Amino acid sequence: MKKLVFILLSILAVSCGDELAPKPETLLSEDNMVDILYDVSLLQAIKSFKPQALDSSHVDPRNYIYKKYKIDSLTLAQNHIWYASNLEQYEKMQKRVVTRLEREKDKLKPKKKKNTTPAVNTDKSKTAEKPKVLLKK
């Protein structure tokens, strides 16, 4: 019985280490992972908003990411788990993705035209003149 308790406590102690996920064989840089997360977010938005755009372009979102970054699905999954296991770092990465998406969204907004005509005062009580009476002679 003592051996069983010792083995269980040993397993528990080893499993409580700082590293939650094993380091991937091919570790992508944080910047590279942010780029991938950005592209995945864009592709998901396109797929949910206008799926026919991907179909008509013959783009498979998964294969697009793999080809663009020259990785395979296992590398992506391992790296995603690795970065997601450190919540603070992953949150910073996600904030970078959101900031980048917002910047791109702002670039696509139509720019407001500057008004070249002078402002017209619509308050008639202050600018109304008394009507002039024309007398015929």
Sequence and secondary structure as in RCSB ss.txt:
>XXXX:A:sequence
MKKLVFILLSILAVSCGDELAPKPETLLSEDNMVDILYDVSLLQAIKSFKPQALDSSHVDPRNYIYKKYKIDSLT
LAQNHIWYASNLEQYEKMQKRVVTRLEREKDKLKPKKKKNTTPAVNTDKSKTAEKPKVLLKK
>XXXX:A:secstr
 HHHHHHHHHHHHHHTSS  S   SS   HHHHHHHHHHHHHHHHHHHH HHHHHHTT  HHHHHHHHHT  HHH
HHHHHHHHHTSHHHHHHHHHHHHHHHHHHHHHHS       S      HHHH          
